[in-house]
């Protein structure tokens, strides 16, 4: 169902983008060259620097921070490896419809963390960071440059627009967990490129992003913005505050849903914020469902707003980061600045997302 919705969304956005460009849309400043990516004029030097492939093959066994992100696991109310966020709870004994017959069955409640998605955040359209830096969208070089509508901030490379490549990355699937695999592990399928923002015109422009999510106007005032402080403190010392869904803690505001990192000044915080915007946007579209909370005891459930405590962020590019789990909005001072998570010449990043699950283990 998720893949069907995504396919429909991609088709619609491709048609919209084609109409926009055919109607005389201009290439953003700083793009240089033609739509095909050829160098021309004074922008040639910048274009060739963007064409330099960077990236590496990610090791799915060595790079994840499994020793910290895998735990805790709870079975029948007994937790191993610490305590999960308070939003994650499954009754010791649960009752849910049977997977085979649909009749109510008694089961045992378990909670666990599973590595499920990889998000690449890149300022170089089409660059697949975790697949050796291959460039698969050379015709989208116009996506360099500032985001329309709020281009006051730029990165040290001259642009502040970032693109996201979203992969289904179920590391546990090939390992095989028998009956648990069929009942509790995610059903996203095998490795798959499930989304990329280069084909979405609303991601490239703050104004279109605000039209796409008009509720963003509710949070563009000083009173609502005070919530960022509370969420930043909570995420940095404990867990993010799920009711403050318009915030990404110390990383900044998630609205508008565009590739603009808004207020961030560090590469680490900027990339993490863009990843959070995409994640919140997936919930808004109905492509991501809540796997925790009182409504998700038997199965994941649709939610128009995201549950930040559902995710742990595991940086795997440019450098894997090991240590305590990173939650949405946790200040990058704790995990990304000392030592730096990015090289001085590398502003892109990739994250493995661990998803919290509640499951009623039954027949």
C-alpha positions in Angstrom: 0.0 0.0 0.0 2.8 2.4 0.9 4.6 1.6 -2.3 1.5 2.2 -4.4 0.9 5.6 -2.8 4.6 6.5 -3.3 4.4 5.5 -7.0 1.3 7.6 -7.5 3.0 10.6 -5.7 6.2 10.3 -7.8 4.1 10.2 -11.1 2.1 13.3 -10.1 5.2 15.2 -9.1 7.1 14.3 -12.3 4.1 15.6 -14.3 4.1 18.8 -12.3 7.8 19.3 -12.6 7.6 18.7 -16.4 4.8 21.3 -16.7 6.7 23.8 -14.6 9.9 23.5 -16.7 8.0 23.6 -19.9 6.2 26.7 -18.8 9.5 28.6 -18.6 10.7 27.9 -15.1 14.2 29.3 -14.6 17.2 27.5 -13.3 18.1 28.6 -9.8 21.1 31.0 -9.4 24.4 29.3 -9.1 23.4 26.2 -11.0 25.5 26.8 -14.0 25.5 24.8 -17.2 22.4 23.4 -19.0 19.8 21.0 -17.6 21.9 18.1 -18.8 24.7 19.1 -16.5 27.2 20.4 -19.1 29.6 23.0 -17.9 29.3 26.5 -19.4 30.5 30.0 -18.7 31.9 31.1 -15.4 30.0 28.4 -13.5 32.1 25.7 -15.0 34.5 25.5 -12.1 31.7 25.1 -9.5 29.9 22.6 -11.7 33.0 20.4 -12.0 33.5 20.5 -8.3 30.0 19.2 -7.8 30.6 16.5 -10.4 33.3 15.0 -8.2 32.0 11.7 -6.9 32.1 11.3 -3.2 30.7 8.5 -1.3 31.5 4.9 -0.2 29.9 1.5 0.1 28.4 1.3 3.5 29.1 -1.9 5.5 25.7 -3.0 6.9 27.5 -5.1 9.6 30.3 -2.9 10.8 28.9 0.6 10.3 25.7 0.5 12.4 25.9 1.4 16.0 24.3 -1.9 16.9 25.7 -2.2 20.4 23.8 0.8 21.6 20.8 1.1 19.2 19.7 -2.5 19.4 18.8 -2.3 23.1 16.6 -2.3 25.1 14.4 -5.2 24.2 11.4 -6.1 26.4 9.6 -9.4 26.5 6.4 -9.9 28.6 7.2 -6.7 30.5 10.8 -7.7 31.3 13.3 -5.2 29.8 16.8 -6.1 28.9 19.4 -3.4 28.3 17.7 -0.5 30.0 14.3 1.2 29.6 12.8 2.5 26.4 11.2 5.9 26.0 7.9 6.1 27.9 5.9 6.3 24.7 7.0 2.7 23.8 4.9 0.2 25.8 3.3 -3.1 25.0 1.2 -4.9 27.6 2.7 -8.0 29.2 -0.2 -10.0 27.9 -2.0 -8.7 24.8 -5.0 -9.6 22.8 -5.0 -9.0 19.0 -6.6 -10.5 15.9 -4.8 -13.7 14.7 -2.6 -13.3 11.6 -4.1 -16.5 10.1 -7.8 -16.5 11.1 -8.5 -12.9 12.2 -10.1 -14.0 15.5 -8.9 -12.5 18.7 -5.8 -14.3 20.1 -3.8 -13.8 23.3 -0.2 -13.1 22.9 3.0 -11.9 24.6 4.0 -8.2 24.3 7.4 -7.4 23.1 9.2 -4.2 22.1 12.4 -3.8 20.2 14.4 -1.6 17.8 15.0 -2.5 14.2 17.3 -0.8 11.6 14.8 -0.2 8.8 15.6 2.9 6.6 18.7 4.8 5.3 18.4 8.5 4.5 21.0 10.2 2.3 21.1 14.0 2.6 23.1 15.4 -0.2 23.7 18.8 -1.8 24.7 17.1 -5.0 21.6 15.9 -6.9 21.6 12.2 -7.7 24.7 11.3 -5.7 24.1 8.0 -3.9 26.4 8.5 -0.9 26.1 4.9 0.5 26.5 3.3 -2.9 30.0 4.5 -3.7 28.9 8.0 -4.7 27.3 7.0 -8.0 25.5 9.8 -9.8 22.2 8.7 -11.2 20.5 12.0 -12.0 22.9 14.0 -14.1 20.0 15.8 -15.7 19.0 17.4 -12.4 22.0 19.7 -12.0 19.5 22.6 -11.8 18.7 21.4 -8.3 22.0 23.1 -7.1 21.4 26.5 -5.7 19.4 28.2 -3.0 15.8 27.2 -2.2 13.4 29.8 -3.5 11.5 31.7 -0.8 14.2 31.7 1.9 17.7 31.8 0.5 19.3 34.1 3.0 21.5 31.3 4.3 23.9 29.4 2.2 26.4 26.7 2.9 30.1 27.1 2.4 29.7 25.5 -1.1 27.4 28.3 -2.2 24.0 26.6 -1.9 21.7 25.5 0.9 19.2 23.2 -0.8 19.6 19.6 0.1 18.0 16.5 -1.5 17.0 13.3 0.3 17.3 9.7 -1.0 15.2 7.3 1.1 16.0 3.6 1.1 14.2 0.7 2.7 17.1 -1.0 4.4 15.9 -4.0 6.5 19.2 -5.4 7.8 17.4 -8.0 9.9 15.5 -9.5 7.0 18.4 -11.6 5.5 19.3 -12.9 9.0 16.0 -14.8 9.4 14.2 -14.9 12.7 11.8 -17.7 12.0 8.3 -17.1 13.2 9.3 -13.7 14.7 10.2 -12.6 11.2 6.7 -13.1 9.8 4.8 -11.7 12.8 6.8 -8.8 14.2 9.5 -7.6 11.9 8.6 -4.8 9.5 6.9 -5.7 6.2 8.6 -3.1 4.1 10.2 -5.8 1.9 13.8 -6.0 0.7 16.3 -3.3 -0.1 14.7 -0.6 -2.2 15.1 3.0 -3.2 11.7 4.2 -1.9 11.9 8.0 -2.4 14.0 10.8 -3.8 13.2 14.5 -3.6 14.9 15.6 -6.9 11.6 14.8 -8.8 9.4 16.8 -6.4 9.0 20.5 -7.1 7.4 21.2 -3.7 10.7 20.2 -2.1 12.6 22.8 -4.0 10.6 25.8 -3.1 9.5 27.1 0.4 6.4 28.7 -1.0 5.2 25.5 -2.7 6.0 23.6 0.4 3.8 25.9 2.5 1.0 25.4 0.0 1.4 21.7 0.3 1.3 21.9 4.1 -0.8 25.0 5.0 -0.7 24.2 8.7 2.8 25.5 8.8 1.3 29.0 9.1 0.1 28.1 12.6 3.7 27.7 13.8 5.2 30.9 12.3 4.8 33.0 15.4 7.0 33.7 18.5 4.7 31.8 20.9 4.9 28.5 19.0 8.6 29.0 18.3 9.3 29.0 22.1 8.5 25.3 22.0 11.8 24.8 20.1 13.7 25.5 23.3 11.7 23.0 25.4 12.0 20.3 22.7 15.8 21.0 22.3 16.4 20.6 26.0 14.3 17.5 26.3 15.9 15.8 23.3 19.4 16.6 24.4 19.0 15.4 28.0 16.4 12.7 27.6 13.8 12.1 24.8 12.1 14.5 22.3 8.6 15.7 23.0 6.2 14.0 20.6 3.4 16.6 21.0 5.6 19.3 19.6 5.5 17.8 16.2 6.5 21.1 14.4 9.9 21.0 16.2 13.0 18.9 15.6 14.6 19.9 18.9 18.0 21.5 18.6 18.0 21.0 14.9 15.3 23.5 14.2 11.7 23.8 12.7 10.5 21.0 10.4 8.2 23.4 8.5 8.2 24.1 5.6 8.7 20.6 4.2 11.4 21.7 1.8 15.1 21.1 1.3 16.0 24.3 3.1 17.8 23.8 6.4 16.4 27.1 7.7 18.3 28.3 10.7 21.1 25.8 10.9 24.8 26.9 10.7 26.6 23.6 11.1 26.7 20.9 8.5 25.8 18.2 11.0 22.7 20.0 12.3 21.7 21.1 8.8 21.8 17.6 7.4 20.0 16.2 10.4 17.3 18.8 10.1 16.7 18.1 6.4 16.4 14.4 7.2 13.8 15.2 9.9 11.8 17.4 7.5 11.6 14.5 5.0 10.6 12.1 7.8 7.8 14.3 9.1 6.7 14.8 5.5 6.4 11.1 5.0 4.0 10.9 8.0 2.0 13.8 6.5 1.7 12.0 3.2 0.6 8.7 4.9 3.6 6.9 3.7 5.0 6.3 7.2 2.9 4.9 10.0 3.2 5.0 13.8 4.7 1.8 15.2 4.5 2.9 18.9 1.9 4.3 21.2 -1.4 3.0 22.6 -3.0 2.7 19.0 -0.1 0.5 17.8 -0.4 -2.4 20.2 -1.5 -4.9 17.5 -0.1 -3.2 14.4 1.2 0.0 13.0 -1.4 2.8 12.6 -1.7 5.9 10.3 -0.7 9.2 11.8 -0.7 12.6 10.2 2.1 13.8 12.5 5.3 12.0 13.3 6.4 10.3 16.6 9.9 11.5 17.2 10.6 8.9 19.9 9.9 6.2 17.3 13.3 6.8 15.8 17.0 6.6 16.6 19.4 8.3 14.3 22.6 6.4 13.4 25.1 8.4 11.3 26.9 6.1 8.9 28.4 8.6 6.4 30.9 10.2 6.0 32.0 8.5 9.3 30.1 6.0 11.4 29.4 7.3 14.9 29.4 5.0 17.8 28.2 5.6 21.4 24.9 6.5 23.0 21.8 6.4 20.9 20.9 9.7 19.1 17.3 10.8 19.2 15.6 13.3 16.9 16.6 16.8 17.9 19.6 16.0 20.1 22.1 18.8 19.9 25.0 17.9 17.5 27.4 19.1 20.2 26.9 15.7 21.8 27.5 13.6 18.8 28.6 15.5 15.7 31.1 18.2 16.5 33.8 16.7 18.7 35.1 14.8 16.9 33.4 16.2 13.7 31.0 13.9 12.0 31.7 15.6 8.6 35.0 16.2 6.9 35.9 19.8 6.2 35.3 19.2 2.5 32.2 17.0 2.9 28.9 18.5 3.9 26.7 15.5 2.9 25.6 12.8 5.4 23.7 9.5 5.5 21.8 8.0 8.4 20.6 4.6 9.3 17.2 5.0 11.1 16.3 2.5 13.8 12.6 2.2 14.3 10.9 1.2 17.6 8.3 -1.5 17.4 5.6 -2.8 19.6 4.4 -6.3 18.8 1.9 -8.7 20.2 3.5 -12.1 19.5 0.6 -14.4 18.7 -0.5 -16.9 16.1 
